[in-house]
Amino acid sequence: MSRPLLALYAAAGLLLGGCATVSDTLDSINPFSSSGPKMAPLPTLTAASEVSTQWSASVGKSGDYTFTPAIVDRKVFVAGQNGMISRVEDGKVIWKIDAGQPLSAGVGANGRLVVVGTAKGEVLAFSADEGKALWKARVSSEVLATPVVGDDGVAVKSGDNQVFLFDAGDGGRKWAYQRSTPPLSVRAAGSPVFADRYLFVGYPGGKLVALSLQNGAPIWEGAVALPKGATELDRVADIVASPVVDGRQICAVAFQGRVACFDMGQGGAMIWSKDISSVAGLAMDGRYLFVADDKGVIYALDRSSGSSLWKQDKLKHRRLSAPVVRRGLVAVADAEGVVHFLSREDGSFAARQKTDGTPVRAPLQMLGSAVLVQTTGGSVSAIEAQ
């Protein structure tokens, strides 16, 4: 079996092809599956908004990995599996370098630093100004999640679910955190998140953990999912995507689990939870929380109570990306490289734009008034809908 982004790790002695339940579950979350449910046809647009591609650039293909661009002001840093890293501004490539080896994750960046990871567990840092190599570090296994660059250092989650914090200046290890995980888990590309005094990390088994930035000690943890079922596969309930933070509220979603929001100011007290399974992730604004579930249904929830506001089910089985919200529109992309814009208020379709026809796995991001999209086929585009 190949190494798709969301393939399941097997415990010793477990045969992934050995039962229908395993196969069905793999099809539901594997973006490369050809035997899963048929994608819904593209719905008709009745009142389309104006949409345009501001610019598009060619970058390296993603292969079986997820590459998320980094945005710093108007600068966009992108990478591909072939080891090429680029800085792009308004569609123009400012510099392009070769990391010297294949990559498996990227890109984390701030105004000074650009960081990527490799399948050999190496973390590579370069100058944001000119792409000069600065330092390298090593973690315990392949890097699947995008490294995160913050004021307190560079956080990296390895494929075996260990978390490391490195000094941004020289790459020296500040601390590492390891915890026991279930024998079967989803191959996840969700990154840690810096917020307040903590580093928040989602884990197999559905736990959201707040780690001390000072020493990596766990301060509190919240249950986003409660594993249940008769088999190891049934009990897979993993936080696959990055949590989202706004003010004191942090929210996360788990595969075969739920969406849950917690109050960071109250020691991680749960505010609400709702049964929705997702491998894509969340978006949040001042009033609403948006999630695309693992069947391709998009939900808008009240972020204060979790109550349902609307759902859009006409993109079923199109293997949606994490959404992004801005200026009255919610955007998601699918396995055919189509970007869909929906009304924030009622979920109706407002516009769509095609890219290169290959899947979009990376979360969508806002670049000014445009949506930034990186496809697995190697294009990065800034798309704007009015």
N, C-alpha and C positions, 0 to 999 in steps of 0.2 A: 504494500500500500504506500502511496506517495505521502508527502508531508504537507497536507493542506493546512491552512492557517488554523482552523478550528478542529483538527483531528483530535481524537481522544487518546490520551496515554493509557496503555493497558497495564494492569497489575500483572505480576508474574502468574502465568498459567491461564490468563483470560484471553480467549480468542475473539477478536473484534468481529469477525465475520461469522461467528458461530450461532447467532440467533437473529430473528427478524427484528426484535426490539432494538438491538444494537444498530442494525443497518438502517432502520427507520430514523433513529435519532441522529446518526451520522448524516443522513441525507438532509435532515432538517436544518443542520447548522454548517454543512460543508459547502462553501461557495463553488467548489469544483465538481460537485456531484451531478451526474447526468441522469440519475434514476430517481431523483426527488420529485415532488409535486410540480406540475407544470406552472410556469409563471402566468400570472394574470396578464391579459393583453393591456396595452397602454390605453387608459381611459380617454374618451373624447374631451377636448377642452372646449367649453361653450363660451367662456368669456375670458380669453387669454390676455394676460398682461404682457407688456413689452419686455422682451428678454434679449440679452446680447452677451457675447463673449468679449470681454475687454481685452484679454490677451491669453495666449496659450504658448507653452514652451515644452520642448521635448526633454525628458529626463530618463534615467534608467528604469527598466522594468522592475517589478516587485518580486517576480517569481512566486514562491509560496509564502512570502512574508508580507507584513504590513508596514508601509513607510508613510509616516505622517509628516507633512511639511511643518516647519517652524516659522512663525511670523513675528518679526521684531520691527515695530513701526511699519514702514512700507516694504521692508526687506523680507524676502521669502527664501528660506534655506530648504533645499530638497535633496534627496538621495535615492539611489536605486541599488538593487542587489549587486550590480556589476562593480560597485565601489566608487562610482562617480558621485561627487557632492557639488552642488551648485548654489550660488547666491544669485537670485533673480530679483530685479526691480522693474516694475511696470512692464514685464514681459521680456526685458533685456537681461541677458546673462552677464553679470558683473565679473564673476570669476567661476572657474570650474576646475576641480582638482580630482585626482585619483587617490583614494585612500590606500591603494596598494594591495587590497584584498577584498573578497566579497563581503557584503554587509547583510545584516539580518534585521536591523531596526534603526530608526532615525526619523526625524532629526530633533534633538533638543538644542535650544539656543537662547542666548541673551545678547546684549550689545557687544560682548567681548568674545563669547565662546560658542562653538558649534560642536555638538557631541553626537556620535553614532555608535552602534554596537555591531558585533559580529557573532556568527554561529559558533565560534571557538571561545566565546566568553570574553573577548577583548572589548574595552571601551576606549574609543579614540576621540581625542579632543583637538580642535583646530581653531585658529584665529578667525573671528567673524569678519575682520577687516579685509584679510587677504587670503585666507585659507591655509595659512602656514600651520604645519603640525606642531602641537604644543606638548601634549603628554598622552600616555596610554596607561590604562589600568586593566585589571583582570577581575572577573567575577566567577562564580562557581559553575556556570553552564551557559548555554547559548542565550543571547539577548534577544528577546522577542518584543518586549515593550520599549517604546520610545524613552530614552533617557530624559530626565527632567532637570533643567538648570534653574536653580533658585538662589536667593541671597545667601542661604546657608550651605550651598554646595551643589553637587550633581548627584541626584538619586537615580539608582538603576535597580530594576527588578529583573532577576535572571529567570530562565525558563523553569528552574526547579523551585521557584517561588521564594528564594532568598532576596533580601533587600539590602543594598549597600549605599552608603553616603560617602562621596569622595570630595576632597578639597578641590574647589574650582581652580585654584591657582596652580597646583602641581600634581593633582591626581592622587594624592595620598589618601589612604582609607581612613575615614573618621570612625566608622562603625559598620557592623553588619548584623542583620537580624534574621533569624531562622525559626520557623515553627513547624510542627508536624502537620502534614496534609493528608487527605484521603488517598487511598490507593489508586483511584481513578479520577482524573480531572481534565478539564477542558484546556486545550492549548491556547493560552490567552496572551493578547497583546495590549491589555490595558495598563496604563502607567500609574505610578504613584502621583499624589497631588500634595503640593505644599499649601498649607493653610494655617493661619494663626501660629501657634508654637509647635505644630505637629506636621508629620508626614503621614498622609492617609493612604492606606494600601488595601486593595480588595483581594480576598483569598479564596481558594477552593474551600467548599463547605459553607460558603455564603457569609463569611465574616468580614466586616469592615473594621480595620484596626488603625488606631491613632498611635503613632510612634513618636517618642520624644526626639526632637531635633538634636538635643544635646548628646544623648548616648544611645539612641535607638531602642530604649525600653518601651514596651507597650503600656500605654496610659489607660486606654479604654477600648472596648470593641463592641460593635453593634451587629445584631443578627439580621442580615438582609434576606437570608433564606434559611429554611429549616429542613435539612436533608431528610427525606423519608422514602420508604419503599422497600421492596423485598430483595432487590439486587443492588450491586454496586453501581450499575448504570442508572437505576432509578434514583439512587441517592446522590448522583452528581447534581450539585446546586452551587455553581461557582460564579463569583463576580468576575466577569471576563473583561468588561470595559472600565474605563476610568470613572471614578465618582465625579460629581459636579458640586461646586461650592458657590454660595452667594450669601454674603453676610455671615450670620451664625449658623445657617442651615447647610447641611451636606447631605446629598442624596446619592444612592447607588442602586443598581439593578443587577439581578442574578439570573443566570440560565436555570430553568426549572425552579425558579424561585419567585421573587417579588421585587417591586420597587419599594424602597424604604427611605425615609428622611429622618435625620437626627439633628438635635440641637447641640452644637459644639460648646455653647456657653453653659449648658446644663449637664456636663459630663457625659455627653453622648446619649442623652435621653431620646427615645424614639418619639417622633412627632406623629407619624402615621406610616402605614404600609398598605400595599395593594398588590394582589396576586397578578403579576405580569412577568412573563419570562422573556428575556432578551439577551442576545450576544452582541448587540450593536452599541447601545449606550443611550445617554440622556442629553437633553438640552433644557436650560432653565432661564426664564427671564423674571421680571419683577412680580408677575402674577401667576404664570403657568409653568408646568413642567411637561416636557414632551418626550415620548419614548416610542421607538419602533420595536415591536415584539418580534419573536423569532419566526412568526408566520407572515410577517410583512404588514401587520396592522399598526397604524400610527394612532397613538392616544394623546389627548391633551388632558392634563389633570390640574386641579387647583393645588398650587404648591403649599398652601397653608393647611389643607385638609385631606388632599388626595382624592377628592370627589371627581368623577368623570365629567368632562365638559363636552367633548366630542371624540369620535373615532373615525378614521378613514380606512376602509377595508378593501379598496379597489387596487391595491398594490400587493396583493397576497403572493407570497412565494417569490417575490422579486429580489429577495436577499438584500435588504436595505441597509444603508450605512447609518451611523448615528446622525441625528438631525442637528440643525443649527437654526436659530431664530433671530430675526432682525427686521425692524421696520414693517411689522405687520405680516410678515411671511415666515413660514417654516419650510426649510429645504432639506430634502433627503436625496440620496443617490442610490442607484441599484446595480445589479449584476450585469446589466447591459450598458453601463456607463451613462445612463440618463439621469439628469438632475431634475427633480420635481419640486415645484414651489406650490405650497398650500397656504390658504388663508389661515392666519393665526386664530381668528375668531371662530370659524366654523369648520375648518378642515377641507373646504372645497378647493378644487384644483385651480390655480391661478396661471401657471406657466410651466413649461419644461424646456430643457435644452440638452441636446445630445453632445457627448464628448467623443472619445475614440472607440466606443463600443465594447470596452473591456470593463470588468468589475471595479467598483469603488469600495474598498475595504476601510480606508482611513476615514476617521471622522471628518465631516465638513467643518470648515472654519470661516470666520468672517475676515475679509481683507478690505477695510474701509466699508463701502456699501456693497461690495461684491462677495460672492461665496467662492472660496478657494477649494478646488477639487483636484486630488491626485488619483489617477487610475492605476491599475496594476499593469496596464500596457505601456506606461511610461510617459504620460502627458500630465501636465499640471496647468490648470486653467482658472482664470478669474471670471466668474459669470455673474451678471447683475440682472435682476428683475425689478421692474418699476411697479 
